Amino acid sequence: MTTGIILFAHGARDPNWARPLERLKRMLAERMPEAIVEPAFLEHMQPSLEDAAADLIGRGATELSIVPVFIANGGHLREDLPKRVDSLTAKHPGIPVRIAPPIGEVDTILSAISGWIEGMHR
């Protein structure tokens, strides 16, 4: 099985906004060479979630893992993402799709952020 990992973020008009996502993509490629990793954006930037999924599947992904690079589970993740995933599943019925929790709701990530903030103030 080849996992396609989609780093799903909001997007912005400023192209520099996506630099941390590209860094994360490179880090994951080093740590998980067996996976295929691509960013995808809700709006303002490309590729869209649908285009990133099609690209990953075209490159051999047999399953998709969508990782919301959002701080919290707001309206976009509760409403927009499930609709888009339903559409993906209908278009690619043989490809399982997993949605991870938003990174800002993961305890290990919050712990790393709080440690970093603490370190700034020592």
C-alpha positions as CSV (number, residue, x, y, z in Angstrom):
1,M,0.0,0.0,0.0
2,T,1.2,3.5,-0.8
3,T,-0.1,6.3,1.4
4,G,-0.8,9.7,-0.1
5,I,-0.6,12.3,2.6
6,I,-2.4,15.6,2.0
7,L,-1.4,18.5,4.1
8,F,-4.7,20.4,4.0
9,A,-4.5,24.1,4.8
10,H,-6.6,27.2,4.4
11,G,-4.5,29.1,1.9
12,A,-3.8,32.8,1.5
13,R,-3.2,35.3,-1.3
14,D,0.4,35.7,-0.3
15,P,2.5,32.9,-1.8
16,N,5.0,33.1,1.0
17,W,2.3,31.9,3.4
18,A,2.7,28.3,2.2
19,R,6.5,28.2,3.0
20,P,6.0,26.3,6.3
21,L,3.8,23.8,4.6
22,E,6.5,23.2,2.0
23,R,9.1,22.7,4.8
24,L,6.7,20.2,6.5
25,K,6.3,18.4,3.2
26,R,10.1,18.1,2.9
27,M,10.5,16.9,6.5
28,L,7.9,14.2,5.9
29,A,9.5,13.1,2.7
30,E,12.7,12.5,4.6
31,R,11.0,10.7,7.5
32,M,8.5,8.8,5.4
33,P,10.1,8.0,2.0
34,E,7.5,5.4,1.3
35,A,4.7,8.0,1.4
36,I,3.8,10.6,-1.2
37,V,3.1,14.0,0.4
38,E,1.5,17.1,-1.1
39,P,-0.1,20.2,0.2
40,A,-3.7,21.2,-0.7
41,F,-5.6,24.4,0.0
42,L,-9.2,25.3,0.8
43,E,-9.0,28.6,-1.1
44,H,-6.7,31.2,-2.6
45,M,-3.9,28.7,-3.5
46,Q,-3.4,25.6,-5.6
47,P,-3.7,22.7,-5.7
48,S,-7.2,22.2,-4.3
49,L,-7.9,19.1,-2.2
50,E,-9.5,17.4,-5.2
51,D,-6.5,18.2,-7.5
52,A,-4.0,17.0,-4.9
53,A,-5.9,13.8,-4.3
54,A,-6.1,13.1,-8.1
55,D,-2.3,13.8,-8.4
56,L,-1.4,11.4,-5.5
57,I,-3.7,8.7,-6.9
58,G,-2.2,9.2,-10.3
59,R,1.3,8.8,-8.8
60,G,0.3,5.4,-7.2
61,A,-1.3,6.3,-3.8
62,T,-3.7,3.5,-2.8
63,E,-5.0,5.3,0.3
64,L,-5.2,8.9,1.3
65,S,-4.6,10.6,4.7
66,I,-5.8,14.1,5.0
67,V,-4.0,16.1,7.7
68,P,-5.7,19.4,8.5
69,V,-3.0,21.9,9.2
70,F,-5.5,24.0,11.2
71,I,-5.3,25.1,14.8
72,A,-8.8,24.0,15.6
73,N,-11.9,22.2,14.3
74,G,-13.9,25.2,13.0
75,G,-16.6,25.5,10.3
76,H,-14.3,24.7,7.4
77,L,-13.3,21.3,8.9
78,R,-16.8,20.5,10.3
79,E,-18.7,21.5,7.2
80,D,-16.6,22.0,4.1
81,L,-14.1,19.2,4.5
82,P,-16.6,16.3,4.9
83,K,-18.5,17.4,1.8
84,R,-15.3,17.5,-0.2
85,V,-14.2,14.1,1.1
86,D,-17.6,12.7,0.2
87,S,-17.0,14.0,-3.3
88,L,-13.5,12.5,-3.4
89,T,-14.8,9.1,-2.2
90,A,-17.5,9.1,-4.9
91,K,-15.0,10.0,-7.6
92,H,-12.3,7.5,-6.3
93,P,-14.4,4.7,-4.7
94,G,-11.5,2.2,-4.3
95,I,-9.3,4.6,-2.4
96,P,-9.8,4.7,1.4
97,V,-9.6,8.2,2.9
98,R,-8.7,9.0,6.5
99,I,-9.1,12.4,8.0
100,A,-6.7,13.2,10.9
101,P,-7.6,15.6,13.6
102,P,-6.5,19.2,13.1
103,I,-2.9,19.5,14.2
104,G,-3.8,22.2,16.8
105,E,-5.9,19.7,18.7
106,V,-3.2,17.1,19.1
107,D,-1.7,17.1,22.6
108,T,1.9,16.3,21.5
109,I,1.8,19.3,19.1
110,L,0.3,21.6,21.8
111,S,3.0,20.4,24.2
112,A,5.7,21.2,21.7
113,I,4.3,24.7,21.1
114,S,4.0,25.4,24.9
115,G,7.6,24.2,25.4
116,W,8.8,26.5,22.6
117,I,6.9,29.4,24.2
118,E,8.3,28.6,27.6
119,G,11.8,28.5,26.1
120,M,11.4,31.9,24.7
121,H,10.7,33.3,28.2
122,R,13.7,31.8,30.0
